[in-house]
């Protein structure tokens, strides 16, 4: 049932997303995971501990978060399948799994950056892009805001869409839940700051590992989408992946970013500033750096088709296993 669950989850997320009224009343599964991660960090990441002890505590916190999340998912699936007919159980589990996928929300947040640039100029663009990236945005020009939005779109397509669906296929709802717990832990504590360098080490390393399959698959879907859309360059996308992906400071983000850069004829990544600290990252792609709101729109078209291609792939898997 995993392929059917994945298809159901992808369809529900694409069409409905996570309703705001639900979030206002009960929050979101990721916010629940975040509360557990924050509780562990407050109690187990004491500054006076040694580097090794903090690393062990961080590993323990990660195991607790993943174990609690996966265990709850196993229990939920067991209860649902025991109480409901198969079709209703599939729909309900798929609906729960859809909360771990970010197709609709990703599209809406990145589209908002293009709209802000088009309607409100650079000030609106900076405000909109600051909601989806961690870099300093106050001094970004239009090209830098556009590149930041496209980079965020490509990277989050990999870890917010392809990865949870991949692990949903592999391990059902518990697999997707465990992945999301790891990814959330990495986003919260997997930093190289003094506070988290030791404590977040396990979360960062495990997140790199579990995102490895999705980053390669996301690049493939982007290249195929570029081949099917007019005005894009699939050959350049493939060349950029082969040449630049491994030069990215992240072992995974470079794959979808390089594919998107080549497809659009852009240069992405490159030097950026985070928290006042300059990061001299490698450029992905060898095209123009002067990206625009129109390029954001083109990137959104690529991701929209890539999501369709992924759903078709899952459908083929479902047919093959039937």
N, C-alpha and C positions, 0 to 999 in steps of 0.2 A: 504493500500500500504506500510505500514511501514516495514513488514517483507521482502517484495521484494526489497525495497530500501536498507535495511540492507544487504541483500544478494548481491545486485549489488555493494554496497560500499565495502564490504569485498573482493569480487572477483577482483575488479579493484585495490584495494590497494595491494592485494597479488601478482597480476601479473605485475602491472605497477609502483606502488608506486607514489611518487610525483616527477615528472621529474625535474632534476637539472636545465634544461634550463628555465623552468617556474619559479622556485625559484629565479634564477638569475635576471629575468626580473621584477617580481611582488612581490617577497617574498612568504610568506606562511600565511594562515589564523591565525595560532597561533602567528606568528610574528606581525600581525596586532593587534591582541588582546593585545599582549605584549606592543605595543606602546601606546595603550589607557591606560593600567594599569600603565605604567611608567609615562605618562602625569599626571594622577590623583595623583600619589604618589608625584611627584615633587611639585604639587600645593597644596595638601591637607594634607601632612604629615609633617607639620612644627615642628621642635624640641621643640619650646617653648610652644606648646599646652599641655594641661593636658592629663593624661592617658585616661580619659573618652572621651574627645573631639577627640583625635586621634582614639580611637576605633570607634566612630560614623562616623568619616570621612572615615575610612577604610570600614565600612559597606556601606556607600554611594557610594564609588568607586566601590565596588563589585556589587552593584545593578545597577549602570550605565553600567559597563562592560557586565554583564549578560543581561541586558535589551536591550542594543544596539545590541549585538550579536544575541540574539533570535529574536529581531524585524527585523533585516536585513534578517535573515533566513526565517521568515514568509513571508516577502515581496518577496523574491526571489522565494520561492515555489509557491506563488500565481501567480506571473508573468509567470513563466515557465509553470505551469499547464494551464494557460489561453491562452498561445500562441502556445503550442506544442501539438501534438498528445500524448496520454497516454504513449505509449512505449518510445518515445523520451524524454518525460518529466521524466519518471522513470530513464532512463539512465543518463540524465543530473543531476538530483537531487542526484542520487547515486554517480556520479562522484564528485560532490561537497562534499557529506558526506564522501567520501573516504579520503579526505584530513584531516579528523579529527581522522583517525585510523592509527596505527603505526605498523602493522604487518611486512611489508617488511623492513622498516627502522630499527626497533628493531632487527630483525634477522640479518641484515647486520652489524650493529654496534657491536653486541655481537660476531658474527662470526669473525669479524675483530680482536677481542682480542685473540681468539684461534689461528688464523693465525699468529698474531704477536708473540705470545709465541712460536709457533712451528718454525717460521722462523728466528726471531730476538732475541729470548731469553727474559730474564726478563726485560731488558730495553725497548724493543718494547712492551711487555705486559703492563708495567706501563703506557707508553704513550697512548696506545690504550684504556685502561680501564679508564684513567683520563678523557676521552671524554664523558663517560656515568655515572660516579659516582661523588658524591660530597665529598667523604672522601679524606684524604691525601693519596697519592699513592707513594710518593718518597721512602718510606722504605718498601713497600710491597714485600714479596717474591712470588714465583710462586704460591704457594697454596692460598695465600691471594688475589692475582690478579684473580685467577680462581674463588674463592668464590665470590669476588665482582662482577664479570661479571655474574655469575649465579644468584646472588641475584637481580641484576639490571634487568636481563631478567625476572625473576619471578614476581617482583613487577610491572614492566612496562607492562608485559602481562596483568595484572589486570587493571591498570588505563590507559593504552594506546591502548588496544585492546578490552577487555571484557566490560569495562565501557562505552566507546563511543557507542559500538554496542548495549549495553543494553538500553541506553537512546535514541538511534536512534529507537529502537523497541517501546519504551514507548511513545516518543514524536516526532518522525520524525526528520527532519533536525533541527528544532528549539530546540528540546530536546538535541540532540547531541551537537549543538553549545553552548547551555547554559552550558552543562557539561564541555565542553572544556574550556570555559571562566573561570569557577570556578577552574578547575584544573590548568590552566595557572596562575591564580591569586595566588593560593596557592604556586606554585613553585617559584613565584617571590617575594611575600611579606609574605607568611605564615610561617615566621621563628620566633624563640624566641630570636632574637637578640634585643639589646636596641632600634634599629631603627624601627623594625617591630613588636615587641611583642604586642603592643596595636593596631597599624594600621592594621596588618595582621591577627588579631584574628578571624574576621568573615570569611575570606577566608579559614583559616585553619580548622575551625570548620565545615563549610559547605562542604568543600572538604572531610573531614572524613565521613560526612553523605552520600553524593552522591556516594561515592566509596564503601559503605558498601555492597550493593548487589553484585557488581562485584567481590569483594575480595572473597566472599564465593563461587560464581560461578566459579571463576578461580581455586580455590583449587579443586573443584569438577572435572573440566575438566582435571586438571593435574593428579588427582588420577585415573580417567578412562583411560587417555592416558597411564599411567604407567601400568595399567592392561593389555593393549593391546600390549605393546612393550616388546620384549624379554630382559631379564637381569635386569628389573626394579622391584621394590617392591611396589605394590599398597597398600598392608596392612600396611607396614611401613609408607607410605605416609599418609594414613588415621590416623594412630596412632599419628604421629607427629603433624598433624593438631589439633587433639583433645587435645593433651597434651601441645603443645608449642605455638600455634597461638596467644592466648590471652596474653601470657607473653611478646610479642614484644612491643617495645615502641610505635609503630604505631598501631592503632586499626584495620588497614586493611592489611598492608604489611606482617604481620606474617602469614596470611592464605596461599597465594601462595608460600611464602618462605618455610614455614614448609612442605607443600605438596611436593615441589621440593626436599628439603633436604631428606625427607623420601624415596621418589622414587629413588633417586640416591645413597642412603646409605651414605650421607654426614652430616656434621654439617655446618650450615650457620648462618649468622649474628654474634653474639658474640661481643667481645670487638673490637672497631674501633676508629679511630681518625679523627675528623672533625675540620679543621681550628686550629690545634694544641691542641684541647680539646679532651681528651679521653672519649669515651662513652662505659660504661660497659653494653652492651646489652645482653639479654638472648640468649642462643644458640637455634637455630631451628634444630631439629633432633638430633639423638644420634649416628651418624655414624662417619666416619673418617673426620678429618679436612684437610687432605692433598689432596686437590682437584688439578686436572690437566687440561690441555687443552682438553684432551679426555673427561673429565666430562662436560666441556662447550659444546662440540659437542653432548654429550648425552642429555644435558638439551635442546639444540636447537631442537633435535628430538622430545622431549616431547612437546615442545611448538608448533612445526609444526603440530603434530597430534592433540593437543588441539584446535588449530585454525580450523582444519577440523571438529572436533567434534562440535565446536560451530556453524560452518556454517550448519552442518547437523541439529542441533537443531533448528536453525532459519528456515531452509527449512521445517521442520516438523510443526512449528508454522504457516508458510505460507499456507501449505496444510490444516491444521486444520481450518484456518480462511477463506479459499476460499469458 
